[in-house]
Amino acid sequence: MAWLLLVLSGLLESVWATALAASNGFTRLWPSAVFAVALALSMSGLALALRSIPVGTGYAVWVGIGAVGTAIAGMVWFGEAASAARIVCLLLIVGGIVGLKLLH
């Protein structure tokens, strides 16, 4: 259950990071509200998951999921470059996340 919560919290990290970009420096109400709610839920989920998962592993997985998800959102919705090299680098992060889970 802790791992599922950690993955969901990592996905919410992508939500709050994307909403932060869309908030235009907190000048837009709805993206700012989404940011605040997603941030609170993401941090709460991380805190709960860390009751069962070591902090080094949990934090690395949480950040990795958030980084990959945010990079994908940037490519899909914000027109950021989607080069082969960038995708390979994201796959390396995913491989690290899977490795941390398998070694836990």
C-alpha positions as CSV (number, residue, x, y, z in Angstrom):
1,M,0.0,0.0,0.0
2,A,2.9,2.4,0.8
3,W,4.3,1.9,-2.7
4,L,1.0,2.7,-4.4
5,L,0.7,5.8,-2.2
6,L,4.2,6.8,-3.2
7,V,3.5,6.4,-6.9
8,L,0.3,8.4,-6.6
9,S,2.2,11.1,-4.7
10,G,4.9,11.2,-7.4
11,L,2.2,11.7,-10.0
12,L,0.7,14.5,-7.9
13,E,4.2,16.1,-7.9
14,S,3.9,16.3,-11.7
15,V,0.4,17.9,-11.3
16,W,1.6,20.6,-8.9
17,A,4.8,21.3,-10.9
18,T,2.7,21.7,-14.1
19,A,0.1,23.8,-12.4
20,L,2.9,26.0,-11.0
21,A,4.1,26.7,-14.5
22,A,0.5,27.3,-15.7
23,S,-0.1,29.7,-12.8
24,N,2.1,32.3,-14.3
25,G,3.7,33.3,-11.0
26,F,0.5,32.7,-9.1
27,T,-1.4,35.3,-11.1
28,R,-4.0,32.8,-12.4
29,L,-6.5,31.6,-9.9
30,W,-7.3,28.0,-11.0
31,P,-3.8,26.8,-11.8
32,S,-2.7,28.3,-8.4
33,A,-5.5,26.5,-6.6
34,V,-4.6,23.2,-8.4
35,F,-1.0,23.7,-7.4
36,A,-1.9,24.2,-3.7
37,V,-4.2,21.2,-3.5
38,A,-1.8,18.9,-5.4
39,L,1.1,20.0,-3.4
40,A,-0.6,19.3,-0.1
41,L,-1.8,15.9,-1.3
42,S,1.6,15.0,-2.7
43,M,3.5,15.9,0.4
44,S,0.9,14.2,2.6
45,G,1.1,11.0,0.6
46,L,4.9,11.1,0.6
47,A,4.9,11.5,4.4
48,L,2.6,8.5,4.9
49,A,4.6,6.4,2.5
50,L,7.8,7.1,4.3
51,R,6.4,5.4,7.4
52,S,7.1,2.1,5.6
53,I,9.7,3.0,3.0
54,P,13.2,4.2,3.8
55,V,13.5,8.0,3.2
56,G,16.4,7.7,0.7
57,T,14.5,5.2,-1.5
58,G,11.1,6.9,-1.1
59,Y,12.3,10.4,-1.8
60,A,14.3,9.3,-4.8
61,V,11.3,7.4,-6.3
62,W,8.9,10.3,-5.6
63,V,11.2,12.8,-7.2
64,G,11.9,10.5,-10.2
65,I,8.3,10.0,-10.9
66,G,7.6,13.7,-10.6
67,A,10.5,14.6,-12.8
68,V,9.6,12.1,-15.5
69,G,5.9,13.0,-15.4
70,T,6.6,16.8,-15.5
71,A,9.1,16.4,-18.4
72,I,6.4,14.4,-20.3
73,A,3.8,17.0,-19.5
74,G,6.2,19.7,-20.8
75,M,6.7,17.8,-24.1
76,V,3.0,17.1,-24.5
77,W,1.3,20.4,-23.4
78,F,4.1,23.0,-23.4
79,G,5.8,22.2,-26.7
80,E,9.2,21.3,-25.1
81,A,11.7,19.3,-27.1
82,A,11.0,15.6,-27.3
83,S,14.3,14.5,-28.8
84,A,15.5,10.8,-28.7
85,A,18.3,11.7,-26.3
86,R,15.9,13.4,-23.9
87,I,13.6,10.3,-24.0
88,V,16.5,8.0,-23.4
89,C,17.5,10.1,-20.4
90,L,13.9,9.9,-19.0
91,L,14.0,6.1,-19.6
92,L,17.2,5.9,-17.5
93,I,15.4,7.7,-14.7
94,V,12.5,5.2,-14.9
95,G,15.1,2.4,-14.9
96,G,16.5,3.8,-11.7
97,I,13.1,4.0,-10.1
98,V,12.4,0.4,-11.0
99,G,15.8,-0.6,-9.6
100,L,15.2,1.1,-6.3
101,K,11.8,-0.7,-6.0
102,L,13.4,-4.1,-6.8
103,L,16.2,-3.6,-4.4
104,H,13.9,-2.4,-1.5
